[in-house]
């Protein structure tokens, strides 16, 4: 195989950058080992949370051989890592679309195989990213001088991709005993790169966000894009070697799909929006959903919003759902900061049946007060938000992967410069606000949702219109693309 760290889409990487990439790979190999010659066993098991609703099976590595075989005709691997909640959520969307289209989704998290070099390398990088995210929310100097530039321009450079390509060589071993003809959709670039290096024949690299960065390139795969702005940026590799004009990506390597959204949300979109409009016109309480990920990096901002909403909740003008994911400590800290929050709230903690029942009942039913959700299981922690989306009115979120979901959104301050383009795209599509970069503007926007009809109803109507042009069909298209590669 051609050394993908030295030439990327026909663009030569400098000798200095290549030597740095090689050095970085050697450093990881010394620290975590090099298991390239290992013959890991593969075991298929039912995913405890997602098998029943979405038909998802887990791919386990180095845990012996199981009795469930791969479906070689309709099987599709969703390759991912846990880095925050975003890549898991995109993976769930892909699995949902695959299931709806009659395929069998296999969940392969490269950050879940503790005995492998792959997981050790990914885990080390993930820990650094999580630490940077938390520090950036506490230190304006660090955010301005280190974190924003790294996320905005550092990850944008081809030299960064060169280093990742060398590291991916250490990740390929986990694919050794995966049938090479099963299509793979990587919802993070590392699984896509690892799959290509391992010789998987049909690889789709589902790119998140709306800011073109070389970080997300996996040459040898077909890249999918959620926005037209990103499509143009990736085609010409815009700014990925400073001001140089680069050889463009070949057209067959890049496909615009639209947003990666779960089948359950897309198929019920019109009915859910109509219910939102009816609640607003009937002056029923407005339902806000807060989803707190990233190890609770924005806890202080959420606390300010909760304090502001409490008087509206007491007067039955608002309802609040708070999903703290698998970070119960965040909820405990919020309760410590906000007087009587624990007494006002109904908790749905670590009881998946209760969460499912609540989510189903509130789609058509009435609800009041504050409802808090925490689940120790990572799948339940992430999927909880997806279930709650159908019955909520407004999602409060930073403009990351949730920026693309089809419900009205109030965008909080970003974590990382690349995220701001998610809010820009959503505002242009009419289904979300501009990014609110401080607490006063966030509270202003919350009041506009509460006190006006035009903004909120306009978003609901625009979401329905967006569906007619296929804006939210990206997951279906990515799955169809991956499965169609087998026929070529």
C-alpha positions, 0 to 999 in steps of 0.5 A: 500500500502507498504510504498515505502520510507522504502524498495526500490526494496528489499533494506532497507532504514536506519531509519535515512533516513526514519525519514528525509523523514517523516519530509520532508513530514510533512514540506510540508503538514504544508506549503502547506496543505494535500488535500488527501481527496479532490475530485477534478473534472476532465475536458478534453479540447483541447490543443490549440497548440498541438491538431491540429498536435498531437491530444493532450488533456489537463487534467484540475483539479479542474476546473469543469466537461467538456463535453469531455469524456476520451477515455477509449479504446485508451486513454493514459495519458502523466504525466509530470511537467514543469522543464525546457523544457526537460520533456515537450519535452519528453512528446511531443515525447510521444504524437506524437508517441501515435498519430501516432500509433492511440491513444489519448494522454492526457496531465497531467501537475502536476505543472499546478493545482494551487489549489492543494498541488501537484502543490505547492510542485512541484513548490517549488522544481522546483523553488529551482532547477532553482535557483541552475541552474542559480547560478551554471553558475555564481559561479564556487565554488558553481558549484564545491562544491554544484551543480555538487555533488548534481546532480551527487551523491546526486540524485543518492542515494536511500535515496533521492528516499525515500524522494521523495516517501513520497512527492509523497503521497501528489501528488496522490489526483489529480489522484483520478477521473482519470479512473484507467485503462487508461495507464500513461507514466510519463516523470518525476518521480513525475507523475509516483510516484504519479500515482502509489500511486493513484492506477493507474494500468498501469504506465510507468516511462520514465527515461531521461538522461544517468546517473543512479540515484535513483531520477528516480525510481518509484517502481510499474511502468515499467521503460524505458531506452534510453541507454544500459549503463543506463540499466545495471546501473539501473538493479544493482542500481549502486552506489545508496547506496555508495559502497554497493552491492544492490538487483537488479531491477527485469527484468520486471521492466526495459525495454530498448527502445531507444531514445524518439523522435517525430514521425515527426522527425523519419519518415522524418529522411532520407530525412532531413539528405539527404538535410543536406548533399546536402546543405553541398556539394553545399556550401550553408550556414550552419544552426545553431539552438540555443535553450536557456532554463533553464531561460537563464542560459547559456546566456553568452556562447550563446553570445560568439557563436553568436559574432563568427558566425556573420561574417560567417552570413554576408558572407552567410556562415552560418544561425542562428536560436535562440529560447529563448523559453518563456524567451523574457528577454534573447533575449533583454539581448543578443541584449544589449550585441551584437552590431547590433544583433537586426538590423540583426535579423528577429524576429518571436515573439508570432506568432505561425502561422508565426513560423509554416509557416517559419518552413515548408518553410525552410525544402526545401526552402532557408534561410539567416540571423538570425531568433529569436523565442519567444513564451509566450505559453509554448507549442509553446516555446518548440515545436518551437525547434522541428519544426526548427530541420527539416530544421537546420543543427547543433543543439547547446545545452547542453547535456540534453534531446536534446542529444538524438535527430537525428540531428548533435549536438554541445554540450555546457557545461553541467548544472549538472554533470549527463548531461555529459553522454548524450554527451558521449552517443551521441559521441559514437553513432556518432550523436554529438560532445564531450561536449565543456567545455569552449568557445574556444573549442565551437568555435573550433567545430563550425569552424570545422562544417563550414570549413570541410565536413567529420565531418558533413557528417559523423554524417548525415550518422551515424544518418541514420544508427542508425535509421536502428537499431531502436535507435530513436524508444523509444517513439513508444516502450514506448507507445506500452508498456503502452498500452500493459499493459492493455492486461495482 
